[in-house]
Amino acid sequence: MTRRGFIKGLLAVTLAGLVVSLYGFFIEPAMRLRVRKWKLKRADWTAPPLRIAVIADLHAGEPFVNQKRIRQVVRRTNALDADLVLLLGDFTASHRMVSKPVAMADITPVLAGLTARHGVFAVLGNHDWWDDTAAQRRGGGPNYYADALAASGIPVLSNSAKKLDDPGIWLAGLEDQLAIVEGNGRYRGLDDLSGTLRQITDDAPVILMAHEPDIFPQVPDRVALTLSGHTHGGQIRLFGWSPVVPSRFGNRYAYGPVREGGKDLVVSGGIGCSILPVRFGVTPEITLVEISA
């Protein structure tokens, strides 16, 4: 190789690196937003077809997920005309690259604009507990984020199940599995799967909201669909594989639809970032799940 050729090659590699960095650290996490659609068919689905819009892991904070960005998410979600809108937790960002926090008190009035014919519901995520220092000291609720959502008219399902007579389904919400920080990398969950499911009193289809997907192996086939977030699809995902996934199951539940036995799981890639403000191959998304017989 000639000296001129070597220099041209080095410049090309450097330029490519800069382009990839610009895309991964700014364009994809801050500027792109898509609707990711999944269609599920189940032989045991006795309710009418249902369209569920899922918003997971907003991790709101300047400069990537500001109020303007949240309003964009709300507009795009409402345009889907979904039957249900489900919020799967982790509402604010705490990574070091946040230039200015966006408070929950500023987020909930925007989220209150979400509409769906059968309602808007939420569960909490791990960061919603970790960031509530008073709840951490108590080792449990009440939780500031849950109170803020409820005050804006968005019910939070905490180890509780609610019958939606129209469309004739049960909606269950599991409390977070990593809620309380115990130190040395250990966490105590506040989730109670069996107690939540005991509240279901008939054989109508069940949809379970669970922030982390790691509960899925314990979910019985009685639950038609589990919806989760938390992983952000690994934030970096190439050819269907993510090098780092915040799950003890690795890529098994990193992203998208999973069917195991007689039950279905859909993991949303979510909106924001955690740890580092980078996304590559996991475009911020509103997840639309269509389930029918």
C-alpha positions as CSV (number, residue, x, y, z in Angstrom):
1,M,0.0,0.0,0.0
2,T,1.3,3.5,-0.9
3,R,1.5,6.2,1.7
4,R,-1.2,8.1,0.0
5,G,-3.4,5.0,0.0
6,F,-2.8,4.5,3.7
7,I,-3.7,8.0,4.5
8,K,-6.9,7.8,2.5
9,G,-7.8,4.6,4.2
10,L,-7.2,6.0,7.6
11,L,-9.3,9.1,6.9
12,A,-12.1,6.9,5.6
13,V,-12.1,4.8,8.8
14,T,-12.0,7.9,10.9
15,L,-14.8,9.5,9.0
16,A,-16.9,6.3,9.2
17,G,-16.3,6.2,13.0
18,L,-17.4,9.8,13.4
19,V,-20.6,9.1,11.3
20,V,-21.4,6.0,13.4
21,S,-20.8,7.9,16.6
22,L,-23.0,10.8,15.5
23,Y,-25.8,8.4,14.5
24,G,-25.6,6.3,17.7
25,F,-25.1,9.1,20.2
26,F,-27.4,11.7,18.7
27,I,-29.5,10.9,15.6
28,E,-31.0,7.6,16.6
29,P,-31.7,8.3,20.3
30,A,-32.8,11.9,19.9
31,M,-34.3,12.3,16.5
32,R,-35.8,9.1,15.3
33,L,-39.1,7.5,16.5
34,R,-41.0,4.7,14.9
35,V,-44.1,2.6,15.5
36,R,-43.1,-1.1,15.7
37,K,-46.1,-3.4,15.0
38,W,-46.4,-7.0,16.2
39,K,-49.4,-9.2,15.3
40,L,-50.3,-12.2,17.6
41,K,-52.8,-14.9,17.0
42,R,-54.0,-17.1,19.8
43,A,-56.4,-20.0,19.7
44,D,-57.6,-19.3,23.2
45,W,-58.3,-15.6,22.7
46,T,-62.0,-15.2,23.3
47,A,-62.2,-11.4,23.4
48,P,-62.5,-9.2,20.3
49,P,-59.3,-8.2,18.4
50,L,-57.4,-5.8,20.5
51,R,-54.8,-3.1,19.6
52,I,-52.5,-2.2,22.4
53,A,-50.1,0.7,22.2
54,V,-47.1,0.3,24.6
55,I,-44.8,3.1,25.8
56,A,-41.8,1.9,27.7
57,D,-38.8,3.5,29.3
58,L,-39.2,7.1,28.5
59,H,-36.2,8.0,30.6
60,A,-37.1,11.6,30.2
61,G,-34.2,14.2,30.5
62,E,-32.5,16.8,28.4
63,P,-31.3,16.8,25.7
64,F,-32.6,13.5,24.3
65,V,-36.1,13.1,25.8
66,N,-37.4,16.6,26.6
67,Q,-41.0,17.7,26.9
68,K,-41.2,18.3,23.2
69,R,-40.1,14.7,22.6
70,I,-42.7,13.4,25.0
71,R,-45.5,15.5,23.3
72,Q,-44.3,13.9,20.0
73,V,-44.7,10.4,21.6
74,V,-48.2,11.3,22.9
75,R,-49.3,12.6,19.5
76,R,-48.0,9.5,17.6
77,T,-49.6,7.2,20.1
78,N,-53.0,8.9,19.9
79,A,-52.8,8.7,16.1
80,L,-52.7,4.9,16.4
81,D,-56.3,4.9,17.7
82,A,-55.4,2.0,20.1
83,D,-57.9,0.2,22.3
84,L,-55.5,0.4,25.2
85,V,-52.4,2.5,26.0
86,L,-50.0,0.9,28.5
87,L,-47.1,2.6,30.2
88,L,-44.4,0.2,31.3
89,G,-42.4,2.3,33.7
90,D,-39.0,4.1,34.0
91,F,-40.3,7.6,33.4
92,T,-37.2,9.7,34.1
93,A,-33.5,9.4,33.1
94,S,-30.6,9.3,35.6
95,H,-27.6,8.6,33.4
96,R,-24.6,11.0,33.6
97,M,-25.2,12.5,30.2
98,V,-28.5,14.2,31.3
99,S,-27.9,17.9,30.8
100,K,-31.1,18.9,32.6
101,P,-33.6,16.7,34.4
102,V,-37.2,16.6,33.3
103,A,-39.3,16.3,36.5
104,M,-42.2,13.8,36.8
105,A,-44.4,16.8,37.6
106,D,-43.7,18.1,34.1
107,I,-44.1,14.7,32.4
108,T,-47.5,13.6,33.8
109,P,-49.5,16.5,32.5
110,V,-48.3,15.6,29.0
111,L,-49.0,11.9,29.5
112,A,-52.5,12.8,30.7
113,G,-53.2,13.7,27.0
114,L,-53.0,10.0,26.0
115,T,-56.3,8.6,24.9
116,A,-57.6,5.1,24.3
117,R,-61.2,3.7,24.1
118,H,-60.6,1.2,27.0
119,G,-58.2,3.4,29.0
120,V,-54.6,4.2,29.8
121,F,-52.8,2.3,32.6
122,A,-49.3,2.1,34.0
123,V,-46.8,0.1,36.0
124,L,-43.6,1.3,37.7
125,G,-40.1,0.4,36.7
126,N,-36.9,-0.1,38.7
127,H,-35.7,3.5,38.2
128,D,-39.1,4.8,39.4
129,W,-38.3,3.1,42.7
130,W,-34.5,3.7,42.8
131,D,-35.0,7.5,42.3
132,D,-37.6,7.7,45.1
133,T,-35.2,8.0,48.1
134,A,-38.1,8.1,50.6
135,A,-39.5,4.9,49.2
136,Q,-36.0,3.3,49.4
137,R,-35.7,4.3,53.1
138,R,-39.1,2.8,53.8
139,G,-38.4,-0.3,51.7
140,G,-41.7,0.1,49.9
141,G,-44.5,2.4,48.9
142,P,-46.1,4.8,48.7
143,N,-44.2,5.8,45.6
144,Y,-43.8,9.4,44.3
145,Y,-44.1,8.3,40.6
146,A,-47.2,6.3,41.2
147,D,-48.8,9.2,43.0
148,A,-48.0,11.6,40.2
149,L,-49.5,9.3,37.6
150,A,-52.6,8.7,39.6
151,A,-53.0,12.5,40.2
152,S,-53.0,12.9,36.4
153,G,-55.7,10.3,35.9
154,I,-53.5,7.4,34.9
155,P,-54.1,4.3,37.2
156,V,-51.0,2.4,38.3
157,L,-51.5,-1.3,38.7
158,S,-49.3,-2.5,41.6
159,N,-49.7,-6.3,42.0
160,S,-53.3,-5.8,41.0
161,A,-55.7,-7.0,38.4
162,K,-58.6,-5.1,36.9
163,K,-61.4,-6.6,34.8
164,L,-62.2,-4.6,31.7
165,D,-65.7,-5.7,30.9
166,D,-65.5,-4.1,27.5
167,P,-63.5,-5.7,25.7
168,G,-63.9,-8.6,28.2
169,I,-60.3,-9.1,29.4
170,W,-58.3,-8.9,32.6
171,L,-55.4,-6.4,32.8
172,A,-52.9,-7.2,35.5
173,G,-49.9,-5.1,36.6
174,L,-46.9,-6.5,38.4
175,E,-44.9,-4.4,40.8
176,D,-41.2,-4.0,40.0
177,Q,-38.8,-7.0,40.4
178,L,-35.8,-4.9,41.3
179,A,-37.5,-2.2,43.3
180,I,-35.4,-1.9,46.5
181,V,-31.6,-1.5,46.4
182,E,-30.0,-3.7,49.1
183,G,-26.4,-3.0,48.2
184,N,-23.5,-5.0,46.8
185,G,-25.4,-5.5,43.5
186,R,-28.5,-7.0,45.2
187,Y,-32.1,-5.9,44.8
188,R,-35.4,-6.9,46.4
189,G,-38.4,-7.0,44.3
190,L,-41.9,-6.0,45.3
191,D,-43.6,-8.2,42.8
192,D,-46.2,-10.7,43.8
193,L,-47.2,-12.7,40.7
194,S,-49.3,-15.3,42.5
195,G,-51.1,-12.7,44.6
196,T,-51.8,-10.7,41.5
197,L,-53.2,-13.6,39.5
198,R,-55.4,-14.8,42.4
199,Q,-57.5,-11.7,41.9
200,I,-58.7,-13.0,38.5
201,T,-62.0,-14.6,39.0
202,D,-63.1,-16.0,35.6
203,D,-61.6,-17.4,32.4
204,A,-61.5,-14.2,30.4
205,P,-58.1,-13.6,28.7
206,V,-55.3,-12.0,30.8
207,I,-52.8,-9.4,29.8
208,L,-49.9,-8.9,32.2
209,M,-47.8,-5.7,32.5
210,A,-44.4,-6.4,33.9
211,H,-41.5,-3.9,33.6
212,E,-38.8,-6.5,33.5
213,P,-39.3,-9.5,31.2
214,D,-37.4,-11.9,33.6
215,I,-40.6,-12.9,35.3
216,F,-41.8,-14.6,32.1
217,P,-40.7,-18.2,32.8
218,Q,-42.8,-18.1,36.0
219,V,-45.9,-16.7,34.2
220,P,-48.5,-19.5,33.7
221,D,-50.0,-20.3,30.4
222,R,-53.3,-18.9,31.8
223,V,-51.8,-15.5,30.9
224,A,-52.3,-14.9,27.2
225,L,-49.8,-12.0,26.8
226,T,-47.0,-10.5,28.9
227,L,-45.8,-7.0,28.0
228,S,-42.4,-5.8,29.2
229,G,-39.8,-3.1,28.6
230,H,-36.6,-2.5,30.7
231,T,-34.0,-4.0,28.2
232,H,-34.2,-1.2,25.6
233,G,-33.4,-4.0,23.2
234,G,-29.9,-3.8,24.6
235,Q,-29.6,-0.3,23.1
236,I,-27.1,-1.7,20.6
237,R,-28.4,-4.5,18.4
238,L,-26.9,-5.9,15.3
239,F,-28.4,-8.8,13.2
240,G,-30.8,-9.6,16.0
241,W,-28.2,-9.8,18.7
242,S,-27.3,-7.4,21.5
243,P,-23.9,-7.5,23.3
244,V,-25.3,-6.3,26.6
245,V,-28.8,-6.9,27.9
246,P,-29.9,-6.1,31.4
247,S,-31.5,-9.5,32.0
248,R,-30.2,-12.7,33.5
249,F,-31.5,-14.4,30.4
250,G,-29.3,-12.4,28.0
251,N,-30.7,-12.2,24.5
252,R,-33.6,-14.6,25.2
253,Y,-35.9,-11.8,26.2
254,A,-33.9,-8.8,24.8
255,Y,-36.5,-7.6,22.3
256,G,-39.7,-8.3,20.4
257,P,-42.1,-11.2,20.5
258,V,-41.3,-14.5,22.2
259,R,-43.5,-17.5,22.4
260,E,-42.7,-20.2,24.9
261,G,-45.2,-23.0,25.5
262,G,-48.7,-21.6,25.4
263,K,-47.9,-18.0,26.3
264,D,-46.6,-14.9,24.5
265,L,-44.3,-12.1,25.6
266,V,-43.6,-8.9,23.7
267,V,-40.6,-6.8,24.9
268,S,-40.7,-3.1,23.7
269,G,-37.5,-1.4,22.7
270,G,-38.8,1.7,24.5
271,I,-38.0,5.4,24.0
272,G,-35.0,6.5,26.1
273,C,-31.6,5.4,27.3
274,S,-30.0,4.2,30.5
275,I,-26.3,4.0,31.6
276,L,-25.1,5.6,28.3
277,P,-27.1,7.8,25.9
278,V,-26.6,5.6,22.9
279,R,-28.8,3.6,20.6
280,F,-27.7,1.8,17.5
281,G,-30.0,-0.6,15.7
282,V,-32.8,-0.1,18.3
283,T,-34.7,2.9,17.1
284,P,-36.9,4.5,19.8
285,E,-40.3,3.1,19.4
286,I,-44.0,3.0,20.3
287,T,-44.9,-0.6,20.3
288,L,-48.2,-1.6,18.8
289,V,-49.4,-5.1,19.6
290,E,-52.5,-6.5,17.8
291,I,-53.8,-9.7,19.4
292,S,-56.7,-11.7,18.1
293,A,-58.1,-15.2,17.7
